[in-house]
Amino acid sequence: MWSRRFSIFAAASVLIVALAGPQPAAAGDCTGYIVGVRPLSQYNHANGNGFLAVRSGPGGKYRQVGELYSGDEISVYGRRGNWYEVTCMSGVCTNPLWGPAVPSGWVYGKYISIGGVCP
């Protein structure tokens, strides 16, 4: 009797898992770092050196809303072409030289190294 109940329970469990299917990744499962920008020692906001511009939209024509710096850790939430929607997680971006602390917005993908479950 116990063996039959266990078999029914096991079969029901397998069916529930199969019907549920794989779960999508949650936002924030993709993290990365800022790479390929000049070091902070060469920072010059007017010339665009020593930081990666965070923009209000996915493209260079959108206004700059913040800055990220070499080595800053980011969380990636979205993607449009070569542009990624990110938020500062740790590093100099928590206390930037220009703009708000912990900026969120869009950055060009050439300057980020990402891993995890990414958009």
Phi, psi and omega in degrees: 000313180298319181297321180292318179296318179297318180297318178295317178298315180297317180295319179295320179297316179297318180297318180297315179297318181295320180289328181291326179071179180292145180270137179292152177292142177277152176303139180096356177285348181253120179235162181195188182224153176279128181225160171075010175256156180300153180295157180302333178296343178255018183301130173206102184299318183297324181268352181078028181258146171082014179200164172249124181290133171262126186247160182285348179208174185278073178171157181293343181279347179282153184289150178283131181242355180183183180222147170237154186234159181310127180091348178299142176268137182230159170248135184252128184246337183204170180210140170222104183063235180269009181252139184238139176271122189225166171223137176296134176250319179198161181117198180298333182297346176283343176215070190289164176283338178214142175086183184287153173292148178053061183292150174230143178161209186249137178229155178284131188295341180300335187254019176230148174242116187238159177205170183099202180270101189253152176290000000 
